[in-house]
Amino acid sequence: MKIWLLEIDPILAKPGNILVQGDALIGSGKLNAPGDAKIEIINHSEASLN
């Protein structure tokens, strides 16, 4: 019996930043940066993830 393994290197997910460049911000509104980050790996193969 053969068993296939996929080895995934360590990875890191970080929340986003907002970079604003210019002379002025005028008016109303919001600048939103995501407060969470997620990495999702979905395995549709016959191999096992390690």
N, C-alpha and C positions, 0 to 999 in steps of 0.2 A: 504494500500500500504506500502510495506517495502522499506526502503532506506538504503543501505549498505554504510558505510563510512570507509575509511582507513585513519588513522592518522599517518603521518610520522614525527618522531622526527627531530628537527633541525640538520643539518649536515653541514660540512665545507669541501670545496675542496681547496687544496693548491698546488702550483707548486712544481715540484720535485727538489730534491737535487742530487748532484753527490758526492759520497764518493770515494776518491782514496787513497789507502794505498799501500805503497811500498817504496823502496829505491830511485827510480828515474823514471821519465817519459822520454822516449827517442823516437825520431822520429817525424813524422808529423801526423797531424790529428786534430780532433775536439772533444771536450767534450761538448755535448749539453744537457741542462736541459730544459724541457718544460717550456715555459713562461706563459702558461695558464693552467687552470684546469677546468673541467666541470663535474657536476653530472647531469645525465639525468634520470628521472623516467618516464617510459612508462607504462601506465595503460591499460591493455587489459581486465580488468574485468568489471563487471557491477557496481562495487562500485565507489563512488566518492572519490577523494583524498582530504584530509583536512590538 
